[in-house]
Protein backbone atom coordinates (compact mmCIF):
# COMPACT_ATOMS: atom_id res chain seq x y z
CA UNK A 1 0.00 0.00 0.00
CA UNK A 2 1.33 3.43 -0.94
CA UNK A 3 2.05 5.73 2.03
CA UNK A 4 -0.48 8.45 2.75
CA UNK A 5 0.87 11.76 1.38
CA UNK A 6 1.55 14.29 4.10
CA UNK A 7 1.07 17.29 1.78
CA UNK A 8 -1.39 18.09 -0.95
CA UNK A 9 -0.07 19.21 -4.31
CA UNK A 10 0.77 22.83 -3.60
CA UNK A 11 2.42 25.39 -5.86
CA UNK A 12 1.72 28.64 -4.03
CA UNK A 13 4.04 30.79 -1.88
CA UNK A 14 6.22 28.71 0.43
CA UNK A 15 5.17 30.78 3.43
CA UNK A 16 1.61 29.44 3.08
CA UNK A 17 2.64 25.80 2.73
CA UNK A 18 2.54 25.12 6.48
CA UNK A 19 1.00 26.89 9.45
CA UNK A 20 4.22 27.48 11.34
CA UNK A 21 5.67 29.63 8.58
CA UNK A 22 3.40 32.71 8.58
CA UNK A 23 2.41 32.53 12.23
CA UNK A 24 5.93 32.23 13.61
CA UNK A 25 7.15 35.12 11.47
CA UNK A 26 4.14 37.38 12.07
CA UNK A 27 4.10 36.55 15.78
CA UNK A 28 7.78 37.43 16.20
CA UNK A 29 7.35 40.73 14.38
CA UNK A 30 4.30 41.58 16.46
CA UNK A 31 6.09 40.71 19.74
CA UNK A 32 8.94 43.06 18.83
CA UNK A 33 6.71 45.89 17.60
CA UNK A 34 4.39 45.76 20.61
CA UNK A 35 7.37 46.13 22.95
CA UNK A 36 8.83 48.97 20.86
CA UNK A 37 5.57 50.84 21.42
CA UNK A 38 5.10 49.80 25.05
CA UNK A 39 7.99 51.62 26.72
CA UNK A 40 7.26 55.04 25.17
CA UNK A 41 3.57 54.45 25.90
CA UNK A 42 4.33 53.44 29.49
CA UNK A 43 6.33 56.62 30.11
CA UNK A 44 3.71 58.81 28.43
CA UNK A 45 5.80 59.78 25.40
CA UNK A 46 3.27 58.48 22.85
CA UNK A 47 -0.41 57.62 22.81
CA UNK A 48 -2.15 54.61 21.27
CA UNK A 49 -5.88 55.13 20.54
CA UNK A 50 -6.92 51.93 22.28
CA UNK A 51 -9.89 51.54 24.60
CA UNK A 52 -7.64 49.50 26.91
CA UNK A 53 -5.49 50.93 29.67
CA UNK A 54 -1.80 50.91 28.63
CA UNK A 55 -0.99 47.91 30.83
CA UNK A 56 -4.00 45.97 29.55
CA UNK A 57 -3.13 46.70 25.92
CA UNK A 58 0.40 45.42 26.54
CA UNK A 59 -0.81 42.28 28.30
CA UNK A 60 -3.49 41.62 25.69
CA UNK A 61 -1.04 41.83 22.81
CA UNK A 62 1.21 39.28 24.52
CA UNK A 63 -1.44 36.87 25.79
CA UNK A 64 -4.08 37.21 23.08
CA UNK A 65 -1.98 38.55 20.21
CA UNK A 66 1.51 37.05 20.12
CA UNK A 67 0.87 33.79 21.97
CA UNK A 68 -2.19 32.70 19.93
CA UNK A 69 -0.22 33.28 16.73
CA UNK A 70 2.67 31.08 17.85
CA UNK A 71 0.36 28.48 19.39
CA UNK A 72 -1.67 28.29 16.19
CA UNK A 73 1.49 27.90 14.13
CA UNK A 74 2.58 25.06 16.38
CA UNK A 75 -0.82 23.33 16.38
CA UNK A 76 -1.32 23.59 12.61
CA UNK A 77 2.04 21.88 12.25
CA UNK A 78 1.71 19.30 15.03
CA UNK A 79 -1.91 18.24 14.51
CA UNK A 80 -1.30 16.69 11.05
CA UNK A 81 1.41 14.57 12.68
CA UNK A 82 -0.97 13.61 15.50
CA UNK A 83 -3.94 12.79 13.25
CA UNK A 84 -2.40 11.78 9.92
CA UNK A 85 -4.54 14.40 8.17
CA UNK A 86 -3.41 17.03 5.69
CA UNK A 87 -2.19 20.40 6.97
CA UNK A 88 -3.98 23.68 6.36
CA UNK A 89 -2.39 25.35 3.33
CA UNK A 90 -2.86 28.09 0.78
CA UNK A 91 -5.94 30.32 0.87
CA UNK A 92 -7.53 28.74 3.98
CA UNK A 93 -4.29 29.35 5.88
CA UNK A 94 -4.05 32.87 4.48
CA UNK A 95 -7.58 33.57 5.66
CA UNK A 96 -6.67 32.54 9.19
CA UNK A 97 -3.51 34.68 9.11
CA UNK A 98 -5.47 37.72 7.90
CA UNK A 99 -8.05 37.15 10.64
CA UNK A 100 -5.28 37.29 13.24
CA UNK A 101 -3.66 40.31 11.59
CA UNK A 102 -6.96 42.21 11.55
CA UNK A 103 -7.15 41.94 15.34
CA UNK A 104 -3.96 43.89 15.93
CA UNK A 105 -5.06 47.29 14.53
CA UNK A 106 -8.61 46.63 15.75
CA UNK A 107 -7.35 46.47 19.34
CA UNK A 108 -4.88 49.33 18.87
CA UNK A 109 -7.61 51.61 17.45
CA UNK A 110 -10.47 50.30 19.58
CA UNK A 111 -11.12 53.75 21.06
CA UNK A 112 -11.85 54.91 17.50
CA UNK A 113 -13.92 52.02 16.13
CA UNK A 114 -15.57 51.12 19.45
CA UNK A 115 -14.81 48.27 21.82
CA UNK A 116 -17.62 46.07 20.47
CA UNK A 117 -16.28 46.15 16.91
CA UNK A 118 -12.72 45.62 18.14
CA UNK A 119 -13.81 42.68 20.27
CA UNK A 120 -15.71 41.06 17.41
CA UNK A 121 -12.73 41.35 15.04
CA UNK A 122 -10.14 40.28 17.58
CA UNK A 123 -12.09 37.37 19.10
CA UNK A 124 -12.96 35.93 15.68
CA UNK A 125 -9.43 34.56 15.25
CA UNK A 126 -9.32 32.32 18.31
CA UNK A 127 -12.87 31.16 17.65
CA UNK A 128 -11.72 30.19 14.16
CA UNK A 129 -8.74 28.32 15.60
CA UNK A 130 -11.04 26.41 17.95
CA UNK A 131 -13.19 25.34 14.99
CA UNK A 132 -10.14 24.25 12.97
CA UNK A 133 -8.63 22.26 15.86
CA UNK A 134 -12.02 20.70 16.71
CA UNK A 135 -12.50 19.59 13.10
CA UNK A 136 -9.09 17.97 12.98
CA UNK A 137 -9.34 16.25 16.35
CA UNK A 138 -12.88 14.96 15.81
CA UNK A 139 -12.48 13.97 12.15
CA UNK A 140 -9.15 12.32 12.87
CA UNK A 141 -10.62 10.67 16.02
CA UNK A 142 -7.58 11.88 17.89
CA UNK A 143 -9.22 11.88 21.32
CA UNK A 144 -5.86 11.96 23.09
CA UNK A 145 -5.59 15.63 22.15
CA UNK A 146 -8.99 16.72 23.47
CA UNK A 147 -7.21 18.52 26.37
CA UNK A 148 -5.46 20.74 23.80
CA UNK A 149 -8.82 21.56 22.21
CA UNK A 150 -10.27 22.33 25.63
CA UNK A 151 -7.39 24.68 26.48
CA UNK A 152 -7.66 26.53 23.16
CA UNK A 153 -11.40 26.91 23.82
CA UNK A 154 -10.68 28.35 27.27
CA UNK A 155 -8.17 30.68 25.62
CA UNK A 156 -10.87 31.97 23.27
CA UNK A 157 -13.30 32.46 26.16
CA UNK A 158 -10.60 34.28 28.11
CA UNK A 159 -10.19 36.75 25.26
CA UNK A 160 -13.93 37.41 25.17
CA UNK A 161 -13.85 37.92 28.94
CA UNK A 162 -10.92 40.31 28.59
CA UNK A 163 -12.78 42.60 26.18
CA UNK A 164 -16.04 42.64 28.15
CA UNK A 165 -14.33 43.13 31.50
CA UNK A 166 -12.11 45.96 30.22
CA UNK A 167 -15.13 47.74 28.73
CA UNK A 168 -17.25 47.42 31.86
CA UNK A 169 -14.68 47.90 34.60
CA UNK A 170 -11.78 49.72 32.93
CA UNK A 171 -9.38 46.84 33.57
CA UNK A 172 -9.29 43.15 32.76
CA UNK A 173 -7.98 41.32 35.79
CA UNK A 174 -9.99 38.10 35.35
CA UNK A 175 -9.35 37.98 31.61
CA UNK A 176 -5.63 38.32 32.26
CA UNK A 177 -5.61 35.53 34.83
CA UNK A 178 -7.58 33.20 32.56
CA UNK A 179 -5.25 33.82 29.62
CA UNK A 180 -2.11 33.41 31.68
CA UNK A 181 -3.41 30.28 33.42
CA UNK A 182 -4.24 28.68 30.06
CA UNK A 183 -0.85 29.70 28.68
CA UNK A 184 1.03 28.04 31.53
CA UNK A 185 -1.14 24.94 31.28
CA UNK A 186 -0.26 24.72 27.58
CA UNK A 187 3.43 25.07 28.44
CA UNK A 188 3.14 22.32 31.06
CA UNK A 189 1.13 20.03 28.78
CA UNK A 190 3.03 20.48 25.51
CA UNK A 191 6.39 21.07 27.19
CA UNK A 192 5.86 17.84 29.11
CA UNK A 193 5.61 16.04 25.78
CA UNK A 194 8.36 17.61 23.75
CA UNK A 195 11.09 18.37 26.31
CA UNK A 196 11.67 14.80 27.55
CA UNK A 197 11.10 13.44 24.04
CA UNK A 198 13.66 15.70 22.33
CA UNK A 199 16.06 15.24 25.25
CA UNK A 200 15.77 11.46 25.11
CA UNK A 201 16.31 11.40 21.34
CA UNK A 202 19.42 13.56 21.58
CA UNK A 203 20.92 11.71 24.55
CA UNK A 204 20.19 8.29 23.03
CA UNK A 205 22.30 9.20 20.00
CA UNK A 206 25.21 10.03 22.30
CA UNK A 207 25.29 6.62 23.96
CA UNK A 208 24.69 5.38 27.49
CA UNK A 209 23.72 7.57 30.40
CA UNK A 210 20.79 8.87 32.37
CA UNK A 211 17.71 9.53 30.25
CA UNK A 212 14.54 11.51 31.02
CA UNK A 213 12.02 9.65 33.13
CA UNK A 214 9.10 8.52 30.92
CA UNK A 215 5.68 10.14 31.34
CA UNK A 216 3.87 8.46 34.21
CA UNK A 217 1.72 8.94 37.27
CA UNK A 218 3.97 11.63 38.67
CA UNK A 219 3.42 13.76 35.57
CA UNK A 220 -0.34 13.25 35.77
CA UNK A 221 -0.37 14.27 39.42
CA UNK A 222 1.89 17.26 38.78
CA UNK A 223 -0.38 18.47 35.97
CA UNK A 224 -3.46 18.01 38.13
CA UNK A 225 -1.91 20.00 41.01
CA UNK A 226 -0.79 22.71 38.59
CA UNK A 227 -4.29 22.88 37.09
CA UNK A 228 -5.87 23.15 40.55
CA UNK A 229 -3.45 25.90 41.60
CA UNK A 230 -4.02 27.92 38.44
CA UNK A 231 -7.79 27.52 38.71
CA UNK A 232 -7.64 28.70 42.32
CA UNK A 233 -5.57 31.71 41.29
CA UNK A 234 -7.98 32.60 38.48
CA UNK A 235 -10.97 32.40 40.83
CA UNK A 236 -9.54 33.59 44.18
CA UNK A 237 -6.24 35.37 43.53
CA UNK A 238 -5.73 36.70 47.07
CA UNK A 239 -6.54 33.57 49.06
CA UNK A 240 -3.88 32.22 51.40
CA UNK A 241 -4.85 28.73 50.25
CA UNK A 242 -4.27 29.80 46.65
CA UNK A 243 -0.77 30.96 47.61
CA UNK A 244 -0.02 27.63 49.25
CA UNK A 245 -1.29 25.69 46.25
CA UNK A 246 0.82 27.79 43.87
CA UNK A 247 3.99 27.20 45.88
CA UNK A 248 3.25 23.46 46.10
CA UNK A 249 2.67 23.33 42.34
CA UNK A 250 5.94 25.18 41.76
CA UNK A 251 7.93 22.73 43.87
CA UNK A 252 6.38 19.76 42.07
CA UNK A 253 7.06 21.30 38.65
CA UNK A 254 10.68 21.82 39.67
CA UNK A 255 10.96 18.12 40.53
CA UNK A 256 9.26 17.24 37.24
CA UNK A 257 11.79 19.31 35.31
CA UNK A 258 14.70 17.74 37.19
CA UNK A 259 13.51 14.29 36.04
CA UNK A 260 14.08 15.27 32.38
CA UNK A 261 17.92 15.17 32.55
CA UNK A 262 18.36 18.74 31.41
CA UNK A 263 21.78 18.94 33.09
CA UNK A 264 23.07 16.57 30.39
CA UNK A 265 22.11 18.82 27.48
CA UNK A 266 24.58 21.69 27.94
CA UNK A 267 26.25 21.10 24.59
CA UNK A 268 23.04 21.21 22.53
CA UNK A 269 21.54 24.68 22.73
CA UNK A 270 18.31 23.70 20.95
CA UNK A 271 17.56 21.18 23.68
CA UNK A 272 19.03 23.19 26.55
CA UNK A 273 16.83 26.23 25.88
CA UNK A 274 13.72 24.08 26.33
CA UNK A 275 14.84 23.19 29.84
CA UNK A 276 15.90 26.77 30.63
CA UNK A 277 12.57 28.10 29.41
CA UNK A 278 10.65 25.60 31.51
CA UNK A 279 12.62 26.67 34.61
CA UNK A 280 10.47 29.80 34.70
CA UNK A 281 7.31 27.73 35.20
CA UNK A 282 8.16 26.64 38.78
CA UNK A 283 9.82 30.00 39.46
CA UNK A 284 6.60 31.76 38.47
CA UNK A 285 4.47 29.52 40.66
CA UNK A 286 6.65 30.09 43.72
CA UNK A 287 7.08 33.85 43.23
CA UNK A 288 3.37 34.36 42.64
CA UNK A 289 2.47 32.36 45.74
CA UNK A 290 5.03 34.30 47.77
CA UNK A 291 3.60 37.51 46.35
CA UNK A 292 0.11 36.68 47.56
CA UNK A 293 1.58 36.23 51.03
CA UNK A 294 3.22 39.66 50.69
CA UNK A 295 6.80 38.41 50.61
CA UNK A 296 7.60 39.73 47.13
CA UNK A 297 5.69 41.75 44.51
CA UNK A 298 3.18 39.49 42.74
CA UNK A 299 4.27 40.87 39.38
CA UNK A 300 7.60 39.06 39.78
CA UNK A 301 5.85 35.72 39.37
CA UNK A 302 3.68 36.97 36.52
CA UNK A 303 6.72 38.21 34.60
CA UNK A 304 8.56 34.95 35.25
CA UNK A 305 5.71 33.29 33.38
CA UNK A 306 5.26 35.86 30.62
CA UNK A 307 8.83 36.90 29.86
CA UNK A 308 10.43 33.59 30.85
CA UNK A 309 8.14 30.61 30.39
CA UNK A 310 6.17 32.05 27.45
CA UNK A 311 8.97 34.07 25.84
CA UNK A 312 11.76 31.50 26.08
CA UNK A 313 9.63 28.40 25.48
CA UNK A 314 7.95 29.79 22.39
CA UNK A 315 11.24 30.91 20.86
CA UNK A 316 12.69 27.48 21.64
CA UNK A 317 9.82 25.76 19.83
CA UNK A 318 9.81 28.27 16.95
CA UNK A 319 13.50 27.84 16.18
CA UNK A 320 13.45 24.05 16.39
CA UNK A 321 10.28 23.65 14.34
CA UNK A 322 11.47 26.15 11.74
CA UNK A 323 14.72 24.26 11.23
CA UNK A 324 13.28 20.76 11.33
CA UNK A 325 10.26 21.38 9.10
CA UNK A 326 12.27 23.21 6.45
CA UNK A 327 14.78 20.39 6.06
CA UNK A 328 17.66 22.05 7.90
CA UNK A 329 19.98 20.57 10.50
CA UNK A 330 18.85 20.87 14.10
CA UNK A 331 21.83 22.97 15.12
CA UNK A 332 21.76 26.36 16.83
CA UNK A 333 23.98 28.80 14.94
CA UNK A 334 25.38 32.01 16.42
CA UNK A 335 22.25 34.03 15.60
CA UNK A 336 20.02 31.44 17.27
CA UNK A 337 22.21 31.33 20.36
CA UNK A 338 22.06 35.14 20.51
CA UNK A 339 18.25 35.04 20.32
CA UNK A 340 18.15 32.54 23.19
CA UNK A 341 20.54 34.60 25.30
CA UNK A 342 18.60 37.80 24.71
CA UNK A 343 15.23 36.37 25.70
CA UNK A 344 16.73 34.95 28.90
CA UNK A 345 18.27 38.35 29.69
CA UNK A 346 14.88 39.96 29.06
CA UNK A 347 13.15 37.54 31.42
CA UNK A 348 15.67 37.87 34.25
CA UNK A 349 15.79 41.67 33.92
CA UNK A 350 12.00 41.93 33.99
CA UNK A 351 11.75 39.77 37.10
CA UNK A 352 14.48 41.92 38.66
CA UNK A 353 12.57 45.10 37.80
CA UNK A 354 9.51 43.68 39.55
CA UNK A 355 11.51 42.73 42.64
CA UNK A 356 13.32 46.11 42.72
CA UNK A 357 10.78 48.70 41.48
CA UNK A 358 13.26 51.55 41.89
CA UNK A 359 15.58 50.02 39.27
CA UNK A 360 13.83 51.46 36.21
CA UNK A 361 16.92 50.75 34.11
CA UNK A 362 16.07 47.06 34.34
CA UNK A 363 12.84 47.76 32.49
CA UNK A 364 14.81 49.22 29.61
CA UNK A 365 17.19 46.26 29.55
CA UNK A 366 14.26 43.84 29.59
CA UNK A 367 12.41 45.71 26.86
CA UNK A 368 15.39 46.18 24.57
CA UNK A 369 16.54 42.57 25.00
CA UNK A 370 13.00 41.33 24.24
CA UNK A 371 12.83 43.44 21.05
CA UNK A 372 16.28 42.27 19.98
CA UNK A 373 15.37 38.61 20.61
CA UNK A 374 12.19 38.60 18.54
CA UNK A 375 13.45 40.96 15.85
CA UNK A 376 16.54 38.76 15.71
CA UNK A 377 14.40 35.68 15.18
CA UNK A 378 12.48 37.42 12.38
CA UNK A 379 15.72 38.48 10.66
CA UNK A 380 17.44 35.11 11.03
CA UNK A 381 14.48 32.86 10.33
CA UNK A 382 12.33 35.03 8.05
CA UNK A 383 14.21 33.93 4.91
CA UNK A 384 13.95 30.29 6.01
CA UNK A 385 10.21 30.57 6.60
CA UNK A 386 9.63 32.24 3.22
CA UNK A 387 11.63 29.73 1.15
CA UNK A 388 10.69 26.19 0.10
CA UNK A 389 11.84 23.23 2.15
CA UNK A 390 15.35 22.03 1.35
CA UNK A 391 15.53 18.83 -0.71
CA UNK A 392 17.69 16.10 0.79
N, C-alpha and C positions, 0 to 999 in steps of 0.2 A: 504493500500500500504506500502511495506517495505521501510524504510528510505534508502536514497542513501548512500552507504558506503563512508566514507571520506578518506579511505586508501585502496590501493590495497593490495592483499596478498603479504607480503614481509617478507623474512626470512634472508636477508643479514645483514651486520653490522649496528648497531643502528645509527651510525653517518651518514649513508647515507639514513636514513629513512625520513628525512625532511631537507629542504634547510637551515634552521637556524643553524643546528648542525655543519656542516663542515665550513660554512662561518663565523659564529661568532667566532669559535675557531681559525681558520686560520687567520682571520682578526686581532684578538687581539694579536696573536703571532707576526704577521707582524708589527703591530703598535709599539709594544715594541722593536722589533729588529731594525727597521728603526731608532728609536730614540737612541738606544744604539750606532749605527754607526754614527749618525748625529753629536753629539758633538765632538768626536775625529776628524771627517772629517772637521767640521767647524773650528776647531783650528789648522788644518794642521798636525795632528798627524798620520793619516792614509790616504790612497788614495783608492777610489773606481773607477774601470775602466769604468765609465759611460760617455757617450757623453754629458750628461747634466752638467751644472754648479752645484756646491754643493747645492746651495739654490734650484734650479729647481728640482734636484733629490729628495730632502727632500719634497718639495711641491707636486711633482708628486706622491710620494709614500703615501702621506696622501690623496690627492684628488682623484687620479686615481688608487690607490692601495688598501689602507685600506677601504676607504668609499664605493667604489663599491662592495667590498666583503660583508660588513655589510648590505648595501642596498639590495643586491641580496638575502642575507639570509632572510631579512625581507619580501621582495616581494614574494619570493617563498613560504613563510609561510602564508602571508596575502592573496595573490591572490586566493588560493583555497577557502578561507572563503568568499571572495568577489564574486566569480563566481560559486561556488558549484562544481568545477572540481577537479580532482585528483591532488595531489602534485607531483612534480618531485622527483623521488626516484631512488636508485640503480645506475646502470651504466650511465644513462643519467646525473644524478646529479654529479657523479664522473667525467664525462667528462668535465662538466662545471667548477668544482673545479680545475681540472688539467690545464684547459685553463687559469684560473686566476693565478694559481701557476707558470705557465711557464712565465708569464709576469714579475715576480719579478726578476729572474736572467737575463732575456733578457734586462731589463732596466738597471740593475746594471752593466752588461758587454757589454753595447751597443757600447762602444768605441772599443771593440774587434770584435764583430760580425757585426758592422755597424748599423747606425741609422735606415736604411730602414727595415732591418730584425727585429730589436728590436721593431719598430713601428708596423710592421705587427703582430708579436706575441702578443704584449701587447694590441693592439686595438681589436684583435679578440674576447677577452672576453666580452667587453661591447657590441659589435655588436651581439654576441650570446645572451646576456641578452635581448637586444632589441627584437630579434626574438622570444625568449621564452615568454616575456611579451606580445608582439603583438599577438601571437597565442592564449594565454589564454584570453586576453581581447576581441579579435574579435570572437573566437569560443564560448566563454561564453556570448557574446553580452553584456558585462559589460561596456557600453559606459560611465558610470559615472567616470571610472578610465582612460579615455583617457588622461587627463592631466598628470597622472603619466607616461604613455607611452611616451608622448611628452617630459617630463623632462629627462627620461632615454635616449631618442634619442639625446637630446641636450648634455647630459653628454658624450655620445659616440663621438659625433662630436667635443666636447671640447677636448677630449683626442687626436683625430687625429690632431686637430689644434695645440695642445701642442707640439707634436713630430715634425711637419713640421716647426713650428715657431722656436723651439729651434735649429733645424738643419740649418735653413737659417739665423737666426739673433743672435744665441748664447744665447738667453734667450727667455722665453715663457710668456710674460706678458699677451697677450690676452687669451691664453689658460688657464692661471691661473685664470683670471677674469671670464671666462666662467664657469669653473669648480666650482669655489667658489659661483658664482651667482646661479647656478643650485642646489648646495648643500643647500644653505640657503632657496631657494624656496621649496625644498623637506622638509626641517625642518618645514617651515611655513605651508605647505600643510598637511603633515602627522601629524605633531605635533598638528595642529589645529583640527585634528580628534580625536587623541588618548588622548591628555591631558585633555580636558574637559570631554570626555567620561569616562575615568578611574577615574577622580576626582568625577564626578557625581555618578558613581557606588559605590565608597567607601563612600562618604558622605551620600548617600541615606540609606546605611545599618546602619549608626550611628544615624539616626533619623532626626528630623526637623532642619532647618537652611538654610543659603544661599547656593544655588547651582550655578554651572557655568551657564553663560548665553548661551542658545542654539545658534547654528550656524545660522547666519542671514545675513542681508544686510551689517551690519558693518564688518563682517568677509570678505565678498566678496570685499568690498571697500578696506579694509586693505590689502588684498592679491593683488589687482590690483595696489595699490599705491606701495607696496613692489616690485612687478614685474617691474613696470615702473622705479623705482629708481635703481634696479639692472641692468636693461637693459641699462639705461643711464650710469651707472658706467662702464659696460663692453665696451660700445661704445666710451664714452667720459669721461675718468676717472679724468681729471683735470678741468672739467667745473665747474664754480661757481653754475650753475643751478643744476648740478648733486649733488653737496654738499648739496644744499638746499633740494633736493628731498630725499636724504638719511636721513637727519635729520628729515624731516617730516615723512618718513616711520618708523623711529625708535620710534618716539613719539607715532605714531598710534599703532605700535606693542606692546609698553609698556601698552597702554590702553587695547588692546586686551588681553594681558596676565592677567592684573588685573581683567578682567571680568570672569576669570576661577576659582576664589575662592581658589587660591593657599595658601593663608594665613591660611586656615582651615585644611591644610594637614600636619601640622608639625609632627604629631605622626606617620605618615606612610611614611617611607623613600622611598619606591618604587614609591609613587605618588609625594612626595615632590621633588625628584631629577628631575622629568620631568619639573616641574615649574622652578627650579633653572637652569637647562640647557637652557631652553627657554629664561631666563633673558638675556643671552649673545647675543640673536638676536637683540633686540633693542639697547643694549650697542654697539654692533658692528656697526650698522647703524649710530648711533650718533657719535661715535669716528672716523669712516671713513669719514663722512661728515666734521667733525671738522678738520680732517687731511688735507683734500683737501683745506680747507681755511687756512691752516698753523698754526692752533692753537695747534695741538698735532701731533706726528708722525703718519702717515697713518697706519703703521704696527700695531699700538695698536688696531685699529678696525678690521684689518684682523685677528689678533691673538685672539681677542674676539670671532670671528666666528669659527676659526679653532680649537683652544684649548678648547673654552667654548661651543659654540653651537653644533659643530660637536662632539667633544670629550665627553662631558657630556651627550648630548642627545642620542648618539648611545649607550653608556654604559647603560643608563637608559632603553632603549628599549631592549638591549641584555639580561640584567639580568631578566627583567620581562618576556620576551618571553621564555627564557630558563627555568624558573621556571614553568610558566603556561603550556607550551606545553610538558613538561616532567612529568606532573601530580603532581608537588610539590606545597606546599602552597606559596601563594604570600606574603612572609614575608622576609624582608631584615635581614639576619644574620649579625654577626660582620664582617665577611670577605667582605660582600657586602657593608656594611656601610663604611668600610675602602677604598674600591675601589672608592666609590662615593666621599669621602672626598679627596682622593689623586688627582682625576681628577679635582676637583674644585681648589685645591691648585695649580696644574699645570697651569690651565687657568689663575688664578689671578696673579701668578708669571710671566707668559709669557707676560701678558698685562703690568705688572709693569716694566719688562725688556725693553719693547718697549717705555714706557713713560720715563724711566730713563736709557738711553743707557749706562751710566757709571757703572751701577750696574750689572756687569757681573755675580755676584753670583746668581742673580735671574734666569739667564738662566739655571744654574746648578740645582737649585731647581725645576724649571719647567720641565726640562728634566728628572730628576730622579723621580719626582712625577708621570710624565706621564708613564714612564717605569714601575714603581711599580703598577700603576693603571691597566694597560693592562696585565702585567704579572700576577698580582693578580687575575684578571678575569679568565685568562687561567688556573691558578692553582685551583681556587675555582670551576669553572664551567666546566672545561675540563672533569672531571669524569662524571658529569651530562650529558653532551652533547654526551658522548661516550657510555652511558648505555641506555637500553630500558626504555620506559616510565613506570612510576610506575602504578601498577594496583590498582584501588580503588573500 
